[in-house]
Amino acid sequence: MNPDYRRIERAIAYLESRRFARPDLGEVAAHVGLSEAHFDRIFARWAGVSPMRFLQFLTKEEAKIRLRAGASVLDAALDVGLSGPGRLHDLLVTCEAVTPGEYKRAGEGVEIRHGFAETPFGECLLASTGKGICALVFTGDALTREAALAELRADWPRARFVEDATGAARLATQVFDPSHAGLRLHVRGTNFQIQVWQALLRVQTGELVTYRDLAHAIGAPTASRAVGGAVGANPIAVLIPCHRVILGTGAFGHYRWGSVRKKALCAWEAVHTSSGLATESGSACR
């Protein structure tokens, strides 16, 4: 894992756990083993703002504010119908689901190129078919490289796998460009999972929604628990933004690739959106 992100992750975890004590810059820097000036430079380079400013985006109050805004955005998107000419924003990420026949064949005849790449949020496994990215999963303490590859092979058991580190690095650069422009996704899931992932793709950068919001969005208001399962099964981190789903209380809740990384992703997007650095994005699986 990138050593800078490892320090940032430790700092975020410390800031979040001590947010009510309001630790100063020197205390956080000491916790991650850096001088105050060095830590401030590393953090600002990564987040675009100071550590203390970033802390504001990790509070429950901030999450609740953004949640209210996010819910209204999602409602508006559903009202106008993102699949029609009245969609709220340009289609920057195209997402194609496998057909029922392809699903049944479990990847037979499909070539999947894969590799590990560094990102601003640590190392990830990136994989793609001829139709687009089919997996983006973060590796590290919670998920080893071997386990990540095993999960990928289990999802596409009959596919042919080709290692391509150069291609993975190139895709990672595109994924973490704020625009995500020109990226295509190729997802394999049940009809219900695809519906949930479609709803996630309507949540704009910097906004947050609840599991209940998503359940309503797909016309299944009593299925919040099942929606949670589909969110957790998302195979493509960041681009299908399951990190933007939080609990109804405003708490961030669980994340497949670590709760600290979830907080980092949400706060990083909130900071960059509020600074005018992020681009609206969205799509629907076909």
N, C-alpha and C positions, 0 to 999 in steps of 0.2 A: 504494500500500500504506500502511496505517496506520503513521505514523512511530514510534509506540511499539513496535509489533510488530517493525518493522525493527531497532530497537535491541535488543529482546529476542532476536531471531534471531541477531544478531551476537554478543551476549553468550553465548548458549547454545553457539554454535559455538566461541567462545574458551574457555569453561569446559570443554567436552568435549575440545578439542584439548590443553588444558593441565591436565587433571584430575590427572595424577600429580605435577605441580609445585605443586598446591594454591594457585592464585593467590588473593590476598586481595581484599576488596571494592574497595579503592582501585585496584588494578591493572585489574580488569575494568571499573570505571567509566571509567577513563582510556581504555581501549580503545574504548569506544563514545562518547567525547566528552562525558561528563556528570560533574557533581560526584558525590561518593560518596553524599551524602544524597539528591540528586535521583534517581540511578539506583536506590538502594535502595527509594524510594517507588514508582517506576514498576514495578519488577520485582515487588514485593510486591502491588501492585494487580492486576497481570496474573496472577501465579502463585498468589497467596494465601500464599506463604511467602517467606523471604529467599532471595537468590541462592545463598548457601552451602548452605542446606538443599536447594534444588533440585538442586544439583550431586550430591548423594547419589543421586538417582534417575537419573543419567546414567551411572553406573558399570556395568561388566559384571557385577560381583558382585550388584548390585541387580537387574539384568535376569535373572540366573540364578535368583535367589530367587523372583522373581515368575513366571518361566517355569515353575518346578516347581509353584507354586501354580496357575497358569493351566491347565497340562496336566491337573491332577487335577480342576479344575472342569469342563473340557470333557469329560473321561471320565465324570464323574458325570452331566453333562447328557445325554450319549449313552446312558448306562445306563438312565436313567428315561424317556427319550424326550420331548423338548421339545414335540413336536406333540400329545401326549396330555394328559390331565388332571393328570398327575404332573409337569408342567414345573416347573423350579426357581424361576421368577419370572414376574411379570406380563408380558403381551404389551403392550409400549409402542410398538413400531414395527411396523406391518404392511407386508408386502412382497409385491407381486403381480408375477409374471412375465408377460410377454406370451404369448399363446397361440401355437401353431405357425402358425396362420393369420395372426395379427397380425405375427408375426416375418417371415413371407414378404412381407407387404405393406409392410414397411420404414417404417411410420409413416403410411401413406396414410390420410387421414381423421382424423388426430390433430392437435390444436392444442397446441403447446408454447410456454408463456409463459416468458420468460427475462430475466435481468438480472444485473448485477454488484453485489455487496454486501460490506461490510466485516465481518470476523469477528475473534475474538481471535487468529487465526493468519494474518491477512492477507486480501487480497481474494479472493473466489471468484466463479465463475459458477454460478448456481443456475437450474435449469430444472425445470418440472413439466408434466405432462399432467393431464387431468381425473381420473386415477386416483392421482396422487401425484408425488413428486419423482423425476425421471428422470436428473438429473445434478447433481453438486456437485463442481466441480474448482477447485483453487486456481490463481490466476494470479500472474504475477510474472516474475522473471528467466528461469525455466525454461519458462514457458508464457505467451505473450502473450494479450491479450484476443482478438485476431483468430484465433490458433491454437486457442484454447479453443472459440470459436464454430464454427470449421471442423470440429473433432472432433465437436461435438454434431450438426451438420448431416449429417456423414458417418454417424453412428450411426443417425440417423432421416431418411434422405434424402428421403422423400416427405411428411414432416410439414409443417404450416403453422406458421411461427414468428412469435411476437408478442412484441415487447419490453415488459417490465413490471418496471421498476426498483423500484417500490413493493412489488410482490408479492415480489420477490426479497429485499428488505430485511426484510419481515415473516417470510418463511420462515427467513432467517438467524438472526433472534432466537429462533425456535422451535428450530432445530437446535442452537444452542449453549446452550440451557437444559439443565441436567444431566438432566432427566427425559426429554427428547425426546417427551413424551407427546402422543398424538394425531397423530403424523406417519405418513404413508403413502408407500411407495416404489413406483415402477413401473419395473421393470428389463427391459432387452432384452439377451439373451445366449444362448449355446448351452446345451444341457442340462448339459454339464460345468461351465461357468462358474456357472450357477445353483446347482448342487450345492455348489460351493466357497463361493459367497456365502452360502448357507444356513448352512454350517458356521461362517463368520465371524460371523454374527449370533448364534451361541450363545456366543461368547466375551464374558464379562462385562467391564464397565468396570473398568479398572485391572489386568486380567490379560493375559498374553502367551502365545502359542503358536508352535510352529514349523511350517514347511511340511510336515514329516513328520507332525506331529499332524493337520493338516488332511487330508492324504492318507489317513491311517487313518480319520479321521472320515467320509469319504465312501466308504469301502470300497475304496480304490485305493492300498494301501500302497506300491506301487512308482512312483507317479505324482507324486512330489514336484516334478519339473521342470515338468510340465504344470500342477500346482496353482499354482506360482509364476507361470506365465503368466496364469492366471485371476485371481489376486490382483492382478497388475499391470494387468489390464484392467478392474478395478472402476470403474464410472462414478460412484459416489456415495461420496465421501470422508466420513470420520467416522461416518456412520450405518451404512454397511457397513464395519466397522472394520479395513481391511487394514493400518492402521498398527500393529495389535497383533500382527502376524506378524513374528517375528525368526528369526535363524539358530540352528541347533542348538547353536552355540558360546556363545550368549548375546549375540552382537553384533547390533546393530540391523539392519544390512544396508541394501539399497537401498529407496527409496520414490519412487513416481512423481512426487510433488510436492516432492521434496527431502529428503535425509536429516536435515538439521537440523530441518525441520518435523516429521518423524516422531518424532525424539527429543523435541521440544517437546510433541507430542500425548501420547506415552506417559508422559512425566514429569508433565505437567499432570494427566492422569487418575490417575496413581498418587498424586500429592500430594493431590488432592481426594478420592480414595477413602479414603486413610489418615486424612484429616481428617473423614471421615463426611459429605462434602459431595456425593458422587456417588450416583446412584440406579442400581440394577441395571437392565439393559435387555437385551432380546433378542427375537428373532422368527424366523419362518421364512417363506421365500417360498412363496406358494401357487401 
